[in-house]
């Protein structure tokens, strides 16, 4: 379980050992492991993305992708992942320090 102590996710441990996620969960419960801290440290967003004019034709999610860089990925089955965890649009915009545009 050194991988878990190093901050690996349960999914990464399962993949490393070639076992199911449920088996890893049982191992962790049996040995009393708490949830690991995030392996990927969060980087501060020092991007001038918020200063871009809105007539650039970029969507709010495209702006968020630029601001967050490698912290934001997309999975075909899970959707958007922020720091390796599933995230909704509100959480992504908050991390990118962007606000949705209210029209009307």
C-alpha positions as CSV (number, residue, x, y, z in Angstrom):
1,X,0.0,0.0,0.0
2,X,3.0,2.3,-0.4
3,X,1.3,3.6,-3.6
4,X,-1.7,4.8,-1.6
5,X,0.6,6.5,1.0
6,X,2.3,8.2,-1.9
7,X,-1.0,9.8,-2.9
8,X,-2.1,7.5,-5.7
9,X,-5.8,7.2,-6.2
10,X,-7.7,4.0,-5.7
11,X,-8.1,3.7,-9.4
12,X,-4.4,4.1,-10.0
13,X,-3.6,1.4,-7.3
14,X,-6.1,-1.0,-9.0
15,X,-4.6,-0.4,-12.4
16,X,-1.0,-0.9,-11.0
17,X,-1.8,-4.2,-9.3
18,X,-4.2,-5.4,-12.1
19,X,-7.2,-5.8,-9.7
20,X,-10.7,-4.4,-9.5
21,X,-11.5,-1.1,-7.8
22,X,-13.8,-2.9,-5.3
23,X,-10.8,-5.1,-4.3
24,X,-8.7,-2.1,-3.6
25,X,-11.5,-0.5,-1.6
26,X,-11.7,-3.7,0.5
27,X,-8.0,-3.7,1.1
28,X,-8.1,0.0,2.2
29,X,-11.0,-0.6,4.6
30,X,-9.3,-3.7,6.0
31,X,-6.0,-1.8,6.7
32,X,-7.6,1.4,7.9
33,X,-6.4,3.8,5.2
34,X,-8.2,7.1,4.9
35,X,-8.7,8.9,1.7
36,X,-5.4,10.1,0.2
37,X,-4.7,13.7,-0.4
38,X,-4.5,14.9,-4.0
39,X,-1.5,13.7,-5.9
40,X,-1.5,16.6,-8.3
41,X,-0.8,19.9,-6.4
42,X,-3.0,22.7,-7.4
43,X,-1.3,25.5,-9.3
44,X,-2.3,29.1,-8.8
45,X,-4.0,30.5,-11.9
46,X,-2.0,33.5,-13.0
47,X,-3.4,33.7,-16.5
48,X,-4.7,36.9,-18.1
49,X,-7.5,34.8,-19.5
50,X,-10.1,36.8,-17.6
51,X,-8.9,39.9,-19.3
52,X,-9.7,38.6,-22.8
53,X,-12.5,40.4,-24.6
54,X,-15.7,38.4,-25.0
55,X,-15.8,38.9,-28.8
56,X,-13.0,36.4,-29.3
57,X,-15.5,33.7,-30.1
58,X,-14.3,31.5,-27.3
59,X,-16.8,29.6,-25.1
60,X,-16.5,29.9,-21.3
61,X,-15.2,26.3,-21.2
62,X,-12.5,27.1,-23.8
63,X,-11.4,30.0,-21.6
64,X,-11.4,27.7,-18.5
65,X,-9.2,25.1,-20.5
66,X,-6.7,27.9,-21.3
67,X,-6.7,29.1,-17.7
68,X,-6.3,25.7,-16.0
69,X,-3.9,24.1,-18.5
70,X,-3.1,20.5,-17.6
71,X,-5.3,20.6,-14.5
72,X,-8.4,20.2,-16.7
73,X,-8.7,17.1,-18.8
74,X,-11.7,15.4,-20.5
75,X,-12.7,11.7,-20.4
76,X,-15.0,10.3,-22.9
77,X,-17.0,8.4,-20.2
78,X,-16.6,10.6,-17.1
79,X,-16.7,14.1,-18.7
80,X,-14.4,16.8,-17.3
81,X,-11.8,16.0,-14.7
82,X,-10.2,18.7,-12.6
83,X,-7.0,17.6,-10.9
84,X,-7.9,14.0,-11.8
85,X,-11.4,14.1,-10.2
86,X,-14.8,14.5,-11.9
87,X,-15.9,18.1,-11.8
88,X,-19.0,20.0,-12.9
89,X,-19.0,23.3,-14.7
90,X,-19.4,25.4,-11.6
91,X,-16.3,23.9,-10.0
92,X,-14.3,24.3,-13.2
93,X,-15.2,27.9,-13.5
94,X,-14.5,28.5,-9.8
95,X,-11.0,27.0,-10.2
96,X,-10.3,29.0,-13.3
97,X,-11.6,32.2,-11.5
98,X,-14.2,32.8,-14.2
99,X,-17.8,33.8,-13.9
100,X,-20.5,32.6,-16.2
101,X,-21.9,35.3,-18.4
102,X,-25.5,36.2,-17.6
103,X,-27.5,37.3,-20.7
104,X,-30.9,38.7,-21.0
